[in-house]
Amino acid sequence: MTELTTELTEAGPVDWPRAPASFVRRGGRMTSAQRRWLEQSGARYLLPVSNWPRSTVIAPQPPLDQTAVFGRQADLVVELGSGQGEALAQAAARHPEVNYLGFEVFAAALAMTVGRLAAAGADHVRLVAGDGLQGLRHLLGEASCQEIWVFFPDPWPKARQRKRRLVAPPLIDLAASRLRLGGVLRLATDWTDYAAAMTALLDCDQRFRRLDQGRFADRPTTKYEARGLRQGRLITDLTFVRHDPAD
């Protein structure tokens, strides 16, 4: 078992220092099956990167060499907060010509994703155990991504918590930098006020143009979305294209 896999099986998420986290700490205990998936296939999918000690914050370092990581040149799709890997696994099965990179801070969720990918034999997906915002900043170069996904980020519904929301100006600036012209930012939420805030933020940003495409076909219904539907919440998918403000 690799050093990274051993660390994941022994530790849950750690809040990042001196900044508000965009995720909620939850129990990190894993089942025996999840541990087995990491032991058997973790090294195949998990990328070792430099993190601050005992932290999910990704430290400054040279951007990933995508050809070295994936063994080929291809369009790159990045998911921030990949959860248990449902969207990555489904999209990877449908689009073997695309490279996928997922960021997730929870060890048990990463283990579930590894198990899904291994069962599907998906060799064009990689995972990073770390905060996605820091991952965009330190691991990906300018104009290196074709798509960036943020599906059902923590809504932080209380007014005093809004500063913790992931879809905020720092993420938008990074997405504008990391997406190629013509690249796509895809968002989804089951909180109406968060959807309105996302829309307002991006509609006034001249670097993006909104597309009215409805639900993203490669986004499966997860248990979290199903729970939101049972509670009567409205699911909102948003799609924004990176474009040149001069056009």
C-alpha positions in Angstrom: 0.0 0.0 0.0 1.4 3.4 -1.0 2.2 6.1 1.6 -0.8 8.2 0.2 -3.2 5.3 0.5 -2.0 4.5 4.0 -2.6 8.1 5.0 -6.1 8.2 3.6 -7.1 5.0 5.4 -5.8 6.4 8.7 -7.0 10.0 8.7 -10.2 11.9 7.9 -10.3 15.5 6.5 -8.5 18.3 8.3 -9.6 21.9 8.0 -7.4 24.1 6.0 -5.4 26.7 8.0 -6.3 30.4 8.3 -9.1 30.4 5.8 -12.8 29.3 5.9 -13.3 25.8 4.4 -15.9 25.3 1.8 -16.8 21.9 3.1 -18.2 20.4 6.3 -16.1 18.1 8.3 -17.8 14.7 8.6 -16.8 11.4 10.1 -13.9 9.8 8.2 -14.3 6.2 9.3 -14.2 3.7 6.4 -15.7 0.3 5.9 -13.5 -2.8 5.3 -14.6 -2.7 1.6 -13.6 0.9 1.2 -10.2 0.1 2.7 -9.8 -2.8 0.4 -10.5 -0.7 -2.7 -7.9 1.8 -1.6 -5.3 -0.9 -0.9 -6.0 -2.7 -4.2 -6.5 0.2 -6.6 -5.6 3.4 -4.8 -2.2 3.7 -6.4 -3.8 3.4 -9.8 -6.0 6.5 -9.4 -4.7 8.7 -6.6 -2.1 11.3 -7.5 0.4 12.1 -4.8 0.7 15.9 -4.5 2.3 18.2 -1.9 -0.1 19.2 0.9 0.5 21.2 4.0 1.1 18.8 6.9 -2.0 17.1 8.1 -4.2 19.3 5.9 -6.3 19.1 2.8 -4.7 22.3 1.5 -2.6 21.7 -1.6 0.7 23.5 -1.3 2.2 25.6 -4.1 4.0 23.4 -6.6 4.6 23.0 -10.4 1.4 22.3 -12.4 0.7 18.7 -13.3 2.2 17.4 -16.5 -1.0 16.0 -18.0 0.8 13.9 -20.5 2.8 12.2 -17.8 -0.2 11.8 -15.5 -2.6 10.3 -18.1 -0.1 8.9 -20.6 -1.7 11.0 -23.4 -2.9 14.4 -24.5 -6.7 14.9 -24.4 -9.3 17.4 -23.2 -9.3 17.7 -19.4 -12.5 17.8 -17.3 -12.1 18.7 -13.7 -14.6 18.1 -10.9 -14.3 20.0 -7.6 -15.8 18.0 -4.8 -16.2 14.7 -6.7 -18.0 13.0 -3.8 -18.4 9.3 -4.3 -17.5 9.5 -8.0 -20.9 9.0 -9.6 -20.5 11.7 -12.2 -16.9 10.9 -12.9 -17.6 7.2 -13.4 -20.6 7.8 -15.7 -18.9 10.5 -17.8 -15.7 8.4 -18.1 -17.7 5.4 -19.4 -19.4 7.6 -22.0 -16.3 9.6 -23.1 -13.2 7.4 -23.1 -11.5 10.1 -25.3 -11.6 12.6 -22.4 -9.3 12.8 -19.3 -10.9 13.4 -16.0 -9.5 14.8 -12.7 -11.5 14.8 -9.4 -10.7 16.7 -6.2 -12.2 15.4 -3.0 -11.3 15.9 0.7 -13.1 12.9 2.3 -11.2 9.6 2.4 -14.3 7.4 2.4 -15.7 9.2 -0.6 -12.4 8.8 -2.4 -12.4 5.1 -1.6 -15.9 4.8 -3.1 -14.7 6.5 -6.2 -11.7 4.3 -6.5 -14.0 1.3 -6.2 -16.3 2.5 -8.9 -13.5 3.4 -11.3 -11.7 0.1 -10.8 -14.9 -1.9 -11.4 -15.4 0.1 -14.7 -11.8 -0.3 -15.7 -11.5 3.5 -16.3 -7.9 4.3 -16.9 -8.4 7.9 -17.9 -9.5 9.3 -14.5 -7.3 10.5 -11.7 -8.1 11.7 -8.1 -6.5 14.2 -5.8 -7.1 14.1 -2.0 -7.3 17.8 -1.4 -9.3 21.0 -1.7 -10.4 21.7 -5.2 -9.9 25.5 -5.1 -6.3 25.0 -4.1 -6.0 22.3 -6.7 -7.1 24.7 -9.5 -4.6 27.3 -8.2 -1.6 25.1 -7.8 -1.9 22.0 -10.0 -3.4 23.3 -13.2 -2.0 25.9 -15.6 -3.7 28.6 -17.5 -6.1 27.4 -20.3 -5.5 23.8 -19.3 -9.1 22.7 -18.8 -12.0 22.1 -21.2 -14.6 21.8 -18.4 -14.8 22.5 -14.7 -17.7 20.9 -12.7 -19.1 21.9 -9.3 -22.1 19.8 -8.5 -24.0 20.3 -5.2 -21.4 22.2 -3.2 -22.2 22.7 0.5 -24.9 25.5 0.4 -23.9 27.0 3.7 -27.5 28.3 4.1 -27.1 30.6 7.1 -26.3 34.2 6.3 -23.2 34.2 8.5 -21.9 31.1 6.6 -22.1 32.5 3.1 -18.4 33.4 3.1 -17.7 29.7 3.0 -19.5 29.0 -0.3 -17.3 27.6 -2.9 -18.9 29.3 -5.9 -17.6 32.8 -5.2 -15.3 35.3 -6.8 -12.0 33.4 -6.1 -13.4 30.3 -7.8 -14.8 32.3 -10.7 -11.4 34.0 -11.3 -9.6 30.7 -11.2 -12.1 29.1 -13.6 -11.7 32.0 -16.0 -8.0 31.5 -15.9 -7.9 27.7 -16.1 -10.6 27.2 -18.8 -9.7 27.5 -22.5 -11.8 29.9 -24.6 -14.9 27.9 -25.4 -14.4 25.8 -22.3 -17.4 25.2 -20.0 -18.1 25.8 -16.3 -21.0 23.5 -15.1 -22.8 24.1 -11.8 -25.7 22.4 -10.0 -27.4 23.0 -6.7 -30.7 22.2 -4.9 -30.7 25.5 -3.0 -32.7 28.2 -4.8 -30.8 31.1 -3.2 -27.5 29.6 -4.1 -28.6 29.1 -7.7 -29.6 32.8 -7.8 -26.3 33.9 -6.3 -24.3 31.8 -8.8 -26.4 33.2 -11.7 -26.0 36.8 -10.6 -22.2 36.4 -10.0 -21.6 34.9 -13.5 -24.1 36.9 -15.5 -22.3 40.1 -14.7 -18.9 38.6 -15.5 -17.9 39.4 -19.1 -15.6 36.4 -19.2 -18.6 34.0 -19.2 -21.7 33.6 -21.3 -24.7 31.6 -19.9 -26.2 28.7 -21.9 -29.7 27.5 -21.2 -29.1 23.8 -21.6 -31.1 22.4 -18.7 -29.8 19.3 -16.9 -26.4 18.1 -17.8 -26.8 14.7 -19.4 -23.6 13.3 -17.9 -24.6 14.2 -14.3 -26.4 11.2 -12.7 -28.8 11.5 -9.8 -26.9 11.0 -6.6 -28.5 10.1 -3.2 -28.0 13.7 -2.1 -29.9 15.1 -5.1 -32.6 12.4 -4.5 -32.9 13.5 -0.9 -33.3 17.2 -2.0 -36.0 16.2 -4.4 -37.9 14.3 -1.7 -37.7 17.4 0.4 -39.3 19.4 -2.4 -36.2 21.4 -3.5 -35.7 22.6 -7.0 -32.7 21.3 -8.8 -30.9 24.0 -10.9 -28.2 23.2 -13.5 -26.2 26.2 -14.8 -23.8 26.2 -17.8 -21.4 29.0 -18.6 -19.0 29.2 -21.5 -15.6 30.9 -21.2 -15.3 33.5 -24.0 -13.3 36.5 -25.0 -15.0 39.7 -23.6 -13.9 41.5 -26.8 -16.1 39.3 -29.0 
